[in-house]
Amino acid sequence: MLGKWMDKVREPRCIHNYKFIKTQDSENFKTGQIGTANIYKCEKCGKEKVDYKYNSDINSDFWNI
């Protein structure tokens, strides 16, 4: 068990280079917010990252010119 943990520590860490995959609708039912979710994937290791942006954030960014 300790050997497996030591192997994980010794593995080189990936410096993520995310590439855009797709955008889809997103809704948070607890807070009632509607927006979009942008999905990115690392080109090297395949790790996915999801970036949520709600309509209130999108509208406030538009007016901050």
DAJO-V51418 format. One record per helix or strand of 2 or more residues. SS is the DSSP state (H for helix, E for strand). FROM is the first residue (numbers start at 1). LEN is the number of residues. If there is no record, write none. Layout:
ss=SS from=FROM len=LEN
ss=SS from=FROM len=LEN
This chain:
ss=H from=2 len=9
ss=E from=18 len=11
ss=E from=33 len=10
ss=E from=48 len=7
ss=H from=55 len=9
